[in-house]
Amino acid sequence: MLVVVGILIFFFGLLFSIAWHELGHLATAKMFGVKVTEYMVGFGRTIWSRKKGDTEYGLKLIPFGGYIRMIGMFPPKKDEEHGRTASSAPWRAMIEDARQMSAEDVTPEDAHRQFYQRSPWKRIIVMMAGPVMNLILAVGIFAAILMGHGINTPTLTVSSVSECVLPANAPDTQKCPPGAKPSPAAAAGFKPGDRIVEFNGKPFQSWEDLQQEIRQSKGSVPVVVERDGHRETLNAALMQTERPKLNSTSEYETVGFLGLSPTSELVKQDIGGVVSTIGEFVGLTAQKIVELPQRVPDLVSAIFGGERHKDSPVGIVGASRLGGEVLATEQFGVDERVILMFNLLAGVNLSLFVFNMLPLLPLDGGHIAGAAWEWVRRGFAKLVRRPDPGPFDTARLMPLAYAVSLIFIAYSLLVLVADIVNPVTLY
């Protein structure tokens, strides 16, 4: 029951994120005098709507996105283009269909309220407003959690010592098999509660720095620990073994292995810590989005029974299921479950921001790139005293936009099937 409740809560959180995104477009478009005829959450058949002023607000049957409809998204055909035929321009019909759809709601009294007529900087603001709303929501959630609750930060105090060396992909609960080699930490005499003071003659202030040093080290290394108020020097013979790369569960590398796990404690962050942490999140999110194409083989394999990695892409269905799993788990208290759910929702909003800023149509970033190019082109023409080239005709890029859309749809369907038949789990 808790899983279902968690799924529903997270699902409606995602719908709010979509509506919040479109609200950014809507508010800035109206602020700059652009007529907006529709504000919709979802696609397909309308299940509820209400018209207020110029705009129809509503919900649609398929809750996998949303949109606003502004009149005059594309400029009209130039005079020199009127004589062209379909044979001389094979993509002309596709381009003109998009142009006609953009202009079909334009009435004589609204002719001055078209999107393409606005200055490039205003159009950039309108198109950026949606992703920025997702960023604001993500930053607000992360900041509240980081400053009010804190973040689990690993310390230099040992929590547990691995008894033996297990394969990198072995379950955490697997016991040491007969004849297994003891881990370097166990052989050196490390104990839970030891606080590491020095490693190989160097003092460390954070577990992350120490972890990097361990992974880069080889052979016998002296380690100074504080135990029961006294300092002792332990000699650890590090092993070279294959382990997952940092921030990855699917890529492996050969590194130095000691066999320790750190304790962690909640540390509340100041503004500087929040900015730094969110910056790291943005960088990691961008990296994961760039890696999306290379995830295709893993997704196909997962559909047919292969392993589904924990860092595999997920869609609305998969993310909602993770939300349900978080709420239902008994591993954490209620407060921690709520924090995890909000962290997950903030991560989704951060992904929406980064993804929508890609300079590809039909994404917001594609329209931003077109307006920016127009701004540069008009500025250059003015500088060299040439005639104003006019608005950049984004409609010419519609064939490319349709191709990109088909790729996105195919990828989304692939993720959807994987989320259903072989979902990502947190534990």
Secondary structure as GFF3:
##gff-version 3
##sequence-region A 1 427
A	DSSP	alpha_helix	2	31	.	.	.	ID=ss1
A	DSSP	beta_strand	36	52	.	.	.	ID=ss2
A	DSSP	beta_strand	55	70	.	.	.	ID=ss3
A	DSSP	three_ten_helix	79	81	.	.	.	ID=ss4
A	DSSP	alpha_helix	92	103	.	.	.	ID=ss5
A	DSSP	three_ten_helix	108	113	.	.	.	ID=ss6
A	DSSP	three_ten_helix	115	117	.	.	.	ID=ss7
A	DSSP	alpha_helix	120	144	.	.	.	ID=ss8
A	DSSP	pi_helix	145	149	.	.	.	ID=ss9
A	DSSP	beta_strand	151	161	.	.	.	ID=ss10
A	DSSP	alpha_helix	184	188	.	.	.	ID=ss11
A	DSSP	beta_strand	195	199	.	.	.	ID=ss12
A	DSSP	beta_strand	202	203	.	.	.	ID=ss13
A	DSSP	alpha_helix	207	216	.	.	.	ID=ss14
A	DSSP	beta_strand	219	227	.	.	.	ID=ss15
A	DSSP	beta_strand	230	244	.	.	.	ID=ss16
A	DSSP	beta_strand	252	257	.	.	.	ID=ss17
A	DSSP	beta_strand	260	267	.	.	.	ID=ss18
A	DSSP	alpha_helix	271	290	.	.	.	ID=ss19
A	DSSP	three_ten_helix	292	295	.	.	.	ID=ss20
A	DSSP	alpha_helix	296	303	.	.	.	ID=ss21
A	DSSP	alpha_helix	316	328	.	.	.	ID=ss22
A	DSSP	alpha_helix	334	356	.	.	.	ID=ss23
A	DSSP	alpha_helix	364	383	.	.	.	ID=ss24
A	DSSP	three_ten_helix	394	397	.	.	.	ID=ss25
A	DSSP	alpha_helix	398	421	.	.	.	ID=ss26
###
